[in-house]
Amino acid sequence: MKQNYRTIDQAKKILSQEEGTILKNWGGKLPVALVWPNSYRVGMSSLALHSLYRLFNDEPDVVCERVFLGFQQLPQRDEPLLSLESQRPLDEFAAIAFTISYEMDYFNVVQMLRQAGFPLFAAERDENWPLLIAGGPAVYTNPEPLAEIFDAFAIGEGEAIVPPLIDALWEINQAPRAEAYARLAQVDGMYVPALHHDGPVPRVWVKDIETRPTVTQIYTPNTEFGDRTLIEIARGCGRGCRFCMAGYVYRPMREMHLDTVLAAARHGLKHRDRIGLVSAAVSDHSWIDQIAIELRKMGARLTASSMRVDPISEPLIKGLAESGNQTLTIAPEAGSVRMRKVINKPQADAQILHAVELAAKYNFPQLKMYFMVGQPTETEEDVEAIAQMVLAARQVFPRNIAINATPYVPKSHTAFQWAAMLPVEALETRIKYLQDRLNPNGVTVRSDSAAWAAVEGTLARGDRRLGRVLARMRKVNLREWAHALEAEGLSQDDYLRERRLDEKLPWESVTTGVSKAFFTWDLRRALRDDLTPACPPAGCLKCNACDEEWALRPNHQAVLGPNLGAYGDNFIPLEM
């Protein structure tokens, strides 16, 4: 009981510090718990959570409340799970909607269900239990590792799924599970693992992101971005980096108009003096120079989620510097020109170093550079090229330089979905090589754990059997993970191996719209060090992610790619 009081007191304290919280009377409404399987601080840093919270609560007959693994930065395993707004337990809600961005949070999902007293597997829960639904990029690209745990998965974007999902939930509230599953499967974008689906469930998406701009809903000091209003200025990316799952699952790129961005910023400046621009590549926005200039005229201090250097926006760099940002971050991803061709990120050395020169010109105290280690076809020479690139930057930038050398994890629904993941020992050797080369030159080298990256790779490329592995684990550590795999007769190496092109892949139960033919074709180009053109307006290769009528509209496509119409769904790749 003392724990309940402590958790309730923490919730009320956090609520008292929030602006924009939506509090509703439960009478006559469908109660939905929006769950982030991590701490409050991490969850409230996610613009997706803000957007979903608003989407559900925009429905007048719905009350949506947030649930987190804990209200502290390091949640306690014995804390009761209560909603933030009214401090109710999970079993009082009609539906529980998890949004999951990261595979490693699967462990937290299992922990939260245990803490709430829920049977872990869907087959063990009847209509007396709330329906469990999961969405977010981690699961809608491969729901199979959690397919025996959740009742349904939302495959696609919330704006397209939430309104029809609410209609279905009202109809099936407390209905027998078979009836509920049949109705959920009628909602476009809903994958119900217990049912047989005719072909993969396709993702759903919205063509116009301006109808519901994605901006900060709740302001709180208890999160990483509590000092700013976040604004999604574009969604998706057409660059086609072969390692990037987000670049494929959010195709096509859709922009917020300059006027819409500025209007959202004016509203945000009533709450905070800092505006955070969010997209896959902020610098790719058609009006990024004007956005940066106009926001600075308004007196806004700027931040940006990510930037490309081909080209880079100097007005944006200048605005970031004037706003007091301490670090300029760029992501070359690979050190050698050859590797950047393999991953389809054709940034020239000169473009990367020009960005470094701008960091020096505008007196940023720190430069951060992101690289990946262990990408397909990478050699020791390519790792040395990372060191050489950073040392060249060291000559230009006199202040602090830090690099992230992140172990590469092949993900589903990319051209590298068939690739093997580099063994842990090899990853560790290459990361240590970079540390030994760069640390003496005043460069800080950071990296995620290679061993845990392998776990991430297993979950990202996993199948339905992994749900039983997660259920076996009472503690989250590498030894427990290895024991749980062994107990289920599974091998991590089997999940991380190279896959055959004709092999049935676990994640083929869903599709992001990009055809398998496109991925096999693009993989062959990668192995030849060939670049693939970007999406409109640069060109169009008919990957099928967006319908042809939309893709070929004049305002979205200026130049047709040379391979337009070269293949379709019936394209049969040659042997590699």
C-alpha positions as CSV (number, residue, x, y, z in Angstrom):
1,M,0.0,0.0,0.0
2,K,2.9,2.4,0.8
3,Q,4.2,1.8,-2.8
4,N,0.8,2.8,-4.2
5,Y,0.8,6.0,-2.2
6,R,4.3,6.8,-3.3
7,T,3.5,6.2,-6.9
8,I,0.3,8.3,-6.7
9,D,2.2,11.1,-5.0
10,Q,4.9,11.0,-7.8
11,A,2.2,11.1,-10.5
12,K,0.4,14.1,-8.9
13,K,3.7,15.9,-8.6
14,I,4.6,15.3,-12.3
15,L,1.1,16.4,-13.3
16,S,1.4,19.6,-11.4
17,Q,4.5,20.5,-13.4
18,E,2.9,19.8,-16.9
19,E,1.3,22.2,-19.3
20,G,-1.1,20.8,-21.9
21,T,-2.3,17.7,-20.1
22,I,-5.7,16.5,-21.1
23,L,-8.0,15.5,-18.2
24,K,-11.3,14.0,-19.0
25,N,-14.2,12.5,-17.0
26,W,-14.5,8.8,-17.6
27,G,-18.3,8.8,-17.8
28,G,-19.6,7.3,-21.0
29,K,-16.2,7.3,-22.6
30,L,-13.9,4.5,-23.9
31,P,-10.8,4.4,-21.7
32,V,-7.5,3.8,-23.6
33,A,-4.2,3.5,-21.9
34,L,-1.3,4.8,-24.0
35,V,1.8,3.0,-22.8
36,W,5.4,3.8,-23.3
37,P,7.6,0.9,-22.2
38,N,10.3,3.0,-20.6
39,S,10.6,5.8,-18.1
40,Y,8.6,9.0,-18.1
41,R,11.7,11.0,-19.0
42,V,12.4,8.9,-22.1
43,G,8.7,8.6,-23.2
44,M,8.0,12.3,-23.0
45,S,11.0,13.0,-25.2
46,S,9.1,11.2,-28.0
47,L,7.1,13.4,-30.3
48,A,5.2,10.3,-31.4
49,L,3.8,9.9,-27.9
50,H,2.6,13.5,-27.9
51,S,0.9,13.0,-31.3
52,L,-0.9,9.7,-30.3
53,Y,-2.0,11.3,-27.0
54,R,-3.6,14.1,-28.9
55,L,-5.1,11.8,-31.6
56,F,-6.9,9.6,-29.1
57,N,-8.1,12.5,-27.0
58,D,-9.3,14.4,-30.0
59,E,-12.1,11.8,-30.1
60,P,-14.8,13.1,-27.8
61,D,-16.0,9.7,-26.7
62,V,-12.5,8.5,-25.7
63,V,-10.4,9.2,-22.6
64,C,-6.7,8.5,-23.1
65,E,-4.2,8.4,-20.3
66,R,-0.5,7.8,-20.3
67,V,1.3,4.9,-18.6
68,F,5.0,4.6,-18.2
69,L,7.3,1.9,-16.8
70,G,8.0,4.4,-14.0
71,F,8.1,8.0,-13.1
72,Q,11.7,7.9,-12.1
73,Q,14.7,7.9,-14.5
74,L,15.5,4.4,-13.3
75,P,12.2,2.7,-12.7
76,Q,11.8,0.3,-9.8
77,R,10.6,-3.2,-10.7
78,D,8.1,-3.3,-7.8
79,E,6.3,-0.1,-8.6
80,P,2.6,-0.5,-9.3
81,L,1.6,0.5,-12.9
82,L,-0.8,3.3,-12.7
83,S,-2.0,5.8,-15.4
84,L,-0.5,9.3,-14.9
85,E,-3.7,11.3,-15.3
86,S,-6.1,9.5,-12.9
87,Q,-3.7,6.9,-11.3
88,R,-5.8,3.9,-12.4
89,P,-4.4,0.4,-12.9
90,L,-4.2,-1.0,-16.4
91,D,-7.0,-3.5,-16.0
92,E,-9.6,-0.7,-15.7
93,F,-9.0,0.3,-19.3
94,A,-10.8,-1.1,-22.3
95,A,-7.8,-1.2,-24.5
96,I,-4.1,-0.8,-23.9
97,A,-2.1,0.8,-26.7
98,F,1.7,0.4,-26.6
99,T,3.9,2.5,-28.8
100,I,7.3,0.9,-29.2
101,S,10.2,2.6,-31.0
102,Y,13.1,0.3,-30.0
103,E,13.4,-3.4,-29.9
104,M,15.3,-3.4,-26.6
105,D,12.1,-2.2,-24.9
106,Y,10.5,-5.6,-25.6
107,F,12.0,-6.6,-22.2
108,N,10.2,-3.7,-20.6
109,V,6.9,-4.7,-22.2
110,V,7.1,-8.1,-20.5
111,Q,8.1,-6.6,-17.2
112,M,5.1,-4.1,-17.4
113,L,2.6,-6.9,-18.1
114,R,3.9,-8.9,-15.2
115,Q,3.8,-5.8,-12.9
116,A,0.2,-5.2,-14.0
117,G,-0.7,-8.9,-13.3
118,F,-1.6,-9.7,-16.9
119,P,-1.2,-13.2,-18.4
120,L,1.7,-12.7,-20.8
121,F,0.3,-14.5,-23.8
122,A,-2.8,-13.4,-25.8
123,A,-4.2,-17.0,-25.8
124,E,-4.4,-16.9,-22.0
125,R,-6.5,-13.7,-21.9
126,D,-10.3,-13.6,-22.6
127,E,-12.7,-10.8,-22.9
128,N,-12.4,-10.0,-19.2
129,W,-8.9,-8.5,-20.0
130,P,-8.3,-5.3,-22.0
131,L,-7.2,-5.7,-25.6
132,L,-3.4,-5.2,-26.0
133,I,-2.5,-3.4,-29.2
134,A,1.1,-2.4,-30.2
135,G,2.3,0.1,-32.8
136,G,5.5,2.1,-33.5
137,P,8.3,1.5,-35.9
138,A,10.0,-1.4,-34.0
139,V,6.9,-3.6,-34.2
140,Y,5.2,-2.5,-37.3
141,T,8.2,-3.5,-39.3
142,N,8.4,-6.9,-37.6
143,P,5.7,-7.8,-35.1
144,E,6.5,-11.5,-34.9
145,P,8.7,-11.5,-31.8
146,L,5.7,-10.2,-29.8
147,A,3.0,-11.9,-31.9
148,E,2.0,-14.3,-29.1
149,I,1.8,-11.5,-26.6
150,F,-0.3,-8.8,-28.2
151,D,-3.8,-9.2,-29.6
152,A,-3.1,-6.9,-32.6
153,F,-0.6,-4.6,-34.2
154,A,-1.1,-1.2,-35.9
155,I,0.9,-1.3,-39.1
156,G,1.5,2.3,-40.2
157,E,0.9,5.9,-39.1
158,G,-1.3,6.8,-36.2
159,E,-3.3,9.5,-38.0
160,A,-4.6,6.9,-40.5
161,I,-5.2,4.2,-37.9
162,V,-6.5,5.8,-34.7
163,P,-10.0,7.0,-35.9
164,P,-11.2,3.7,-37.5
165,L,-9.6,1.8,-34.6
166,I,-11.7,3.7,-32.1
167,D,-14.8,2.8,-34.0
168,A,-13.9,-0.8,-33.9
169,L,-13.0,-0.7,-30.2
170,W,-16.4,0.7,-29.3
171,E,-18.1,-2.1,-31.2
172,I,-16.1,-4.9,-29.6
173,N,-15.8,-3.6,-26.0
174,Q,-16.0,-6.8,-23.8
175,A,-16.9,-8.9,-26.9
176,P,-15.6,-12.5,-27.1
177,R,-12.1,-12.6,-28.4
178,A,-12.9,-14.3,-31.7
179,E,-15.5,-11.6,-32.5
180,A,-13.1,-8.9,-31.4
181,Y,-10.2,-10.2,-33.5
182,A,-12.5,-10.5,-36.6
183,R,-13.6,-6.9,-36.2
184,L,-10.0,-5.6,-35.6
185,A,-8.8,-7.3,-38.8
186,Q,-11.3,-5.3,-40.8
187,V,-9.5,-2.1,-39.8
188,D,-7.0,-1.1,-42.5
189,G,-3.5,-1.5,-41.2
190,M,-4.4,-3.9,-38.3
191,Y,-2.5,-7.2,-38.1
192,V,-4.1,-9.8,-35.8
193,P,-1.6,-12.7,-35.4
194,A,-4.2,-15.2,-34.2
195,L,-6.0,-14.9,-37.6
196,H,-4.9,-16.1,-41.0
197,H,-4.4,-13.1,-43.3
198,D,-4.5,-13.3,-47.1
199,G,-1.1,-12.0,-47.8
200,P,0.9,-9.5,-45.8
201,V,-0.9,-6.7,-44.0
202,P,0.1,-3.4,-45.7
203,R,1.0,-0.3,-43.8
204,V,-1.3,2.7,-43.9
205,W,-0.1,6.3,-44.1
206,V,-1.4,9.8,-44.6
207,K,-0.6,11.8,-47.7
208,D,-1.1,15.2,-46.1
209,I,0.7,15.7,-42.7
210,E,-0.5,19.2,-42.5
211,T,-4.1,18.2,-41.5
212,R,-2.8,17.2,-38.1
213,P,0.6,18.9,-37.5
214,T,2.8,16.9,-35.1
215,V,4.0,19.2,-32.4
216,T,4.6,19.1,-28.7
217,Q,1.4,18.6,-26.8
218,I,2.6,18.5,-23.2
219,Y,5.4,20.7,-21.7
220,T,7.3,19.3,-18.8
221,P,10.6,20.1,-17.3
222,N,11.1,16.4,-16.5
223,T,12.3,15.3,-19.9
224,E,15.3,15.8,-22.2
225,F,13.5,18.3,-24.5
226,G,11.6,20.1,-21.8
227,D,13.0,23.5,-22.8
228,R,11.6,23.5,-26.3
229,T,8.6,23.0,-28.7
230,L,9.2,20.1,-31.1
231,I,7.8,20.5,-34.6
232,E,7.8,17.8,-37.2
233,I,8.7,19.7,-40.4
234,A,8.8,16.6,-42.7
235,R,8.1,12.9,-42.5
236,G,9.9,10.3,-44.4
237,C,13.0,10.4,-46.5
238,G,13.6,9.6,-50.2
239,R,17.4,9.4,-50.1
240,G,17.4,5.6,-49.9
241,C,20.2,5.0,-47.5
242,R,20.3,1.2,-47.5
243,F,20.9,0.7,-43.8
244,C,18.0,3.0,-42.8
245,M,14.7,1.3,-41.9
246,A,13.0,4.7,-41.3
247,G,13.9,5.8,-44.8
248,Y,11.8,3.0,-46.3
249,V,8.9,2.7,-43.8
250,Y,8.0,6.4,-43.9
251,R,8.2,6.8,-47.6
252,P,7.3,9.0,-49.4
253,M,8.8,12.2,-48.0
254,R,6.1,14.7,-47.0
255,E,6.8,18.3,-46.0
256,M,5.1,20.8,-43.8
257,H,4.7,24.1,-45.7
258,L,6.8,27.0,-44.6
259,D,3.7,28.9,-43.4
260,T,2.5,25.9,-41.4
261,V,5.9,25.5,-39.7
262,L,6.0,29.2,-38.8
263,A,2.5,29.2,-37.5
264,A,3.3,26.2,-35.3
265,A,6.4,28.0,-34.1
266,R,4.5,31.1,-33.2
267,H,2.2,29.0,-31.0
268,G,5.2,27.1,-29.5
269,L,7.0,30.4,-28.6
270,K,4.1,31.1,-26.2
271,H,5.4,28.2,-24.1
272,R,9.1,28.0,-24.7
273,D,11.7,30.2,-26.5
274,R,13.4,27.2,-28.2
275,I,12.0,25.5,-31.3
276,G,13.2,21.9,-32.1
277,L,12.9,21.0,-35.8
278,V,12.3,17.3,-36.3
279,S,12.5,15.2,-39.4
280,A,14.7,12.4,-40.9
281,A,16.9,15.1,-42.4
282,V,16.0,18.6,-41.4
283,S,18.4,20.1,-43.9
284,D,16.6,18.4,-46.8
285,H,13.4,20.5,-46.3
286,S,12.7,22.6,-49.4
287,W,12.4,25.8,-47.3
288,I,15.0,25.1,-44.6
289,D,16.9,28.3,-45.2
290,Q,13.8,30.4,-44.9
291,I,12.6,28.4,-41.9
292,A,15.9,29.1,-40.1
293,I,16.0,32.8,-41.0
294,E,12.3,33.5,-40.1
295,L,12.5,31.6,-36.8
296,R,15.5,33.6,-35.8
297,K,13.6,36.8,-36.7
298,M,10.9,35.7,-34.3
299,G,13.5,35.4,-31.6
300,A,13.4,31.6,-31.5
301,R,16.4,29.6,-30.4
302,L,16.8,26.6,-32.7
303,T,17.7,23.0,-32.5
304,A,17.6,20.3,-35.2
305,S,17.2,16.5,-34.9
306,S,19.5,15.6,-37.8
307,M,21.2,17.1,-40.8
308,R,22.8,16.0,-44.0
309,V,25.9,17.7,-45.5
310,D,24.9,17.2,-49.2
311,P,24.1,20.1,-49.2
312,I,24.2,21.7,-45.8
313,S,22.2,24.7,-44.9
314,E,24.5,27.5,-43.7
315,P,21.6,29.6,-42.4
316,L,20.5,26.7,-40.3
317,I,24.1,26.2,-38.9
318,K,24.3,29.9,-38.2
319,G,20.9,29.8,-36.5
320,L,21.9,26.9,-34.3
321,A,25.1,28.6,-33.3
322,E,23.3,31.9,-32.4
323,S,20.8,29.8,-30.4
324,G,23.5,28.7,-28.0
325,N,23.8,25.0,-29.1
326,Q,27.0,23.5,-27.8
327,T,27.3,20.7,-30.3
328,L,27.0,20.4,-34.0
329,T,26.2,16.8,-35.1
330,I,26.8,15.3,-38.5
331,A,26.5,11.7,-39.6
332,P,28.9,10.5,-42.3
333,E,28.1,6.9,-41.3
334,A,31.1,5.6,-43.2
335,G,34.7,6.8,-43.7
336,S,35.4,5.8,-47.2
337,V,33.8,6.9,-50.4
338,R,33.4,3.2,-51.4
339,M,31.4,2.4,-48.2
340,R,29.2,5.5,-48.7
341,K,28.4,4.1,-52.1
342,V,27.5,0.7,-50.6
343,I,25.1,2.3,-48.1
344,N,23.8,4.7,-50.7
345,K,24.8,7.8,-48.8
346,P,26.9,9.6,-51.4
347,Q,28.5,12.4,-49.4
348,A,31.8,13.5,-50.7
349,D,34.7,14.0,-48.3
350,A,34.8,17.7,-49.2
351,Q,31.1,18.0,-48.2
352,I,31.7,16.4,-44.9
353,L,34.8,18.6,-44.2
354,H,32.8,21.7,-45.3
355,A,30.3,21.0,-42.5
356,V,33.3,20.7,-40.1
357,E,34.6,24.0,-41.4
358,L,31.2,25.6,-40.6
359,A,31.3,24.1,-37.1
360,A,34.6,25.9,-36.6
361,K,33.5,29.1,-38.3
362,Y,30.5,29.5,-36.0
363,N,32.5,28.5,-32.9
364,F,30.6,25.4,-31.8
365,P,32.3,24.1,-28.6
366,Q,31.9,20.5,-29.8
367,L,31.6,18.5,-33.0
368,K,29.9,15.1,-32.9
369,M,30.2,12.6,-35.8
370,Y,28.2,9.4,-36.2
371,F,29.6,6.3,-37.9
372,M,28.5,2.7,-38.1
373,V,30.9,-0.2,-37.7
374,G,30.2,-3.6,-39.4
375,Q,28.2,-2.6,-42.4
376,P,27.9,-5.1,-45.2
377,T,31.2,-5.5,-47.2
378,E,33.1,-3.3,-44.7
379,T,36.8,-4.1,-44.6
380,E,39.6,-3.1,-42.2
381,E,40.6,-0.4,-44.8
382,D,37.1,1.1,-44.5
383,V,37.5,1.2,-40.7
384,E,40.9,3.0,-41.1
385,A,39.1,5.4,-43.4
386,I,36.8,6.4,-40.5
387,A,40.0,7.2,-38.5
388,Q,41.4,9.2,-41.4
389,M,38.2,11.2,-41.9
390,V,38.1,12.1,-38.2
391,L,41.8,13.0,-38.1
392,A,41.1,15.3,-41.1
393,A,38.3,16.9,-39.2
394,R,40.6,17.3,-36.2
395,Q,42.9,19.4,-38.4
396,V,40.0,21.8,-39.2
397,F,38.1,21.8,-35.9
398,P,40.3,22.8,-32.9
399,R,37.8,22.1,-30.1
400,N,36.2,19.0,-28.7
401,I,35.4,16.1,-31.2
402,A,33.5,13.1,-30.2
403,I,32.4,10.2,-32.5
404,N,29.9,7.5,-32.1
405,A,31.1,4.2,-33.6
406,T,27.8,2.3,-33.4
407,P,27.7,-1.4,-34.2
408,Y,25.6,-1.9,-37.3
409,V,22.4,-3.9,-36.9
410,P,20.7,-5.1,-40.2
411,K,17.0,-4.3,-40.1
412,S,13.9,-5.7,-41.8
413,H,12.4,-3.9,-44.8
414,T,15.8,-2.6,-46.0
415,A,18.1,-3.6,-48.8
416,F,20.3,-5.2,-46.1
417,Q,17.6,-7.3,-44.6
418,W,19.3,-10.4,-45.9
419,A,22.8,-9.5,-44.7
420,A,24.6,-11.2,-41.8
421,M,25.5,-9.1,-38.7
422,L,29.2,-9.0,-38.0
423,P,30.1,-11.2,-35.0
424,V,30.4,-9.5,-31.7
425,E,34.2,-10.1,-31.4
426,A,34.9,-8.5,-34.8
427,L,32.8,-5.5,-33.9
428,E,34.6,-5.1,-30.6
429,T,38.0,-5.4,-32.4
430,R,37.1,-2.6,-34.9
431,I,35.7,-0.3,-32.2
432,K,38.8,-0.8,-30.1
433,Y,41.0,0.0,-33.2
434,L,39.2,3.3,-33.6
435,Q,39.7,4.1,-29.9
436,D,43.4,3.3,-30.1
437,R,43.8,5.4,-33.2
438,L,41.8,8.5,-32.2
439,N,41.9,8.8,-28.4
440,P,45.6,9.9,-28.4
441,N,44.5,12.7,-30.8
442,G,42.0,14.2,-28.4
443,V,39.0,12.5,-30.0
444,T,36.5,10.8,-27.7
445,V,35.2,7.5,-29.2
446,R,31.9,6.2,-27.8
447,S,30.1,3.1,-28.8
448,D,27.1,1.0,-27.8
449,S,27.8,-2.5,-26.5
450,A,28.4,-4.9,-29.4
451,A,27.0,-7.8,-27.3
452,W,23.7,-5.9,-26.7
453,A,23.6,-4.8,-30.4
454,A,23.5,-8.5,-31.3
455,V,20.5,-9.0,-29.0
456,E,18.9,-6.0,-30.8
457,G,19.7,-7.7,-34.1
458,T,18.1,-10.9,-32.9
459,L,14.9,-9.2,-31.9
460,A,14.8,-7.0,-35.0
461,R,15.1,-10.1,-37.3
462,G,13.3,-12.5,-35.1
463,D,10.3,-14.7,-35.4
464,R,7.3,-15.7,-33.2
465,R,9.4,-18.1,-31.1
466,L,11.2,-15.2,-29.4
467,G,8.1,-14.4,-27.4
468,R,8.7,-17.5,-25.3
469,V,12.3,-16.4,-24.8
470,L,11.2,-13.0,-23.5
471,A,8.7,-14.7,-21.2
472,R,11.3,-16.9,-19.6
473,M,13.5,-13.9,-18.5
474,R,13.1,-12.6,-15.0
475,K,16.2,-10.4,-15.2
476,V,17.5,-8.5,-18.2
477,N,21.1,-9.4,-18.7
478,L,23.2,-11.3,-21.3
479,R,23.5,-14.4,-19.3
480,E,19.7,-14.7,-18.7
481,W,19.1,-14.0,-22.4
482,A,21.5,-16.8,-23.4
483,H,19.9,-19.2,-21.0
484,A,16.4,-18.4,-22.2
485,L,17.4,-18.9,-25.9
486,E,19.0,-22.2,-25.0
487,A,16.0,-23.3,-23.1
488,E,13.8,-22.7,-26.1
489,G,16.3,-24.5,-28.4
490,L,17.2,-21.4,-30.3
491,S,20.5,-19.9,-31.4
492,Q,21.3,-16.2,-31.7
493,D,23.7,-17.0,-34.5
494,D,20.8,-18.4,-36.5
495,Y,18.9,-15.1,-36.4
496,L,22.0,-13.1,-37.2
497,R,23.2,-15.2,-40.2
498,E,23.0,-14.2,-43.8
499,R,19.6,-15.0,-45.3
500,R,18.9,-16.5,-48.8
501,L,17.1,-14.3,-51.2
502,D,14.4,-16.9,-51.7
503,E,14.0,-17.6,-48.0
504,K,10.7,-16.8,-46.2
505,L,11.4,-14.0,-43.8
506,P,9.6,-13.7,-40.5
507,W,8.6,-10.1,-41.1
508,E,6.8,-10.9,-44.4
509,S,3.6,-11.0,-42.4
510,V,3.5,-7.2,-43.0
511,T,4.7,-4.9,-45.7
512,T,5.7,-1.3,-45.7
513,G,4.8,-1.0,-49.4
514,V,8.3,-1.2,-50.8
515,S,8.4,-4.3,-53.1
516,K,10.7,-7.2,-52.4
517,A,11.8,-6.9,-56.0
518,F,13.1,-3.4,-55.3
519,F,15.1,-4.5,-52.3
520,T,16.8,-7.4,-54.2
521,W,17.6,-5.1,-57.1
522,D,19.0,-2.5,-54.7
523,L,21.0,-5.1,-52.8
524,R,22.7,-6.1,-56.1
525,R,23.6,-2.5,-56.7
526,A,25.0,-2.2,-53.3
527,L,27.3,-5.2,-53.8
528,R,28.6,-3.5,-57.0
529,D,29.2,-0.2,-55.2
530,D,26.5,1.4,-57.3
531,L,24.4,4.3,-56.2
532,T,20.6,4.3,-56.5
533,P,18.9,7.7,-57.2
534,A,16.7,9.3,-54.6
535,C,12.9,9.6,-54.6
536,P,11.0,12.5,-56.1
537,P,11.8,15.2,-56.9
538,A,15.1,13.7,-57.9
539,G,13.6,10.8,-59.7
540,C,11.4,7.7,-59.2
541,L,12.3,4.0,-59.3
542,K,8.8,2.8,-58.6
543,C,9.5,1.0,-55.4
544,N,5.7,0.9,-54.8
545,A,5.9,2.6,-51.4
546,C,3.5,5.3,-52.6
547,D,0.8,5.0,-55.3
548,E,1.9,6.0,-58.8
549,E,-0.6,8.8,-59.2
550,W,0.7,10.6,-56.1
551,A,4.3,10.0,-56.9
552,L,4.1,11.3,-60.4
553,R,2.3,14.6,-59.6
554,P,4.3,17.5,-61.1
555,N,4.8,19.2,-57.7
556,H,6.4,16.0,-56.3
557,Q,8.5,14.9,-59.3
558,A,10.6,17.2,-61.4
559,V,12.9,14.7,-63.1
560,L,12.1,11.0,-63.8
561,G,14.9,8.6,-63.0
562,P,16.5,6.7,-65.9
563,N,15.2,3.3,-64.6
564,L,11.5,4.4,-64.3
565,G,9.4,1.4,-65.1
566,A,12.4,-0.9,-65.3
567,Y,10.7,-3.5,-63.2
568,G,7.6,-4.1,-61.1
569,D,6.3,-6.7,-58.7
570,N,7.1,-9.5,-61.2
571,F,10.7,-8.5,-61.6
572,I,12.9,-11.5,-61.0
573,P,16.4,-10.6,-59.8
574,L,19.4,-12.4,-61.3
575,E,21.5,-14.6,-59.1
576,M,24.0,-12.7,-57.0
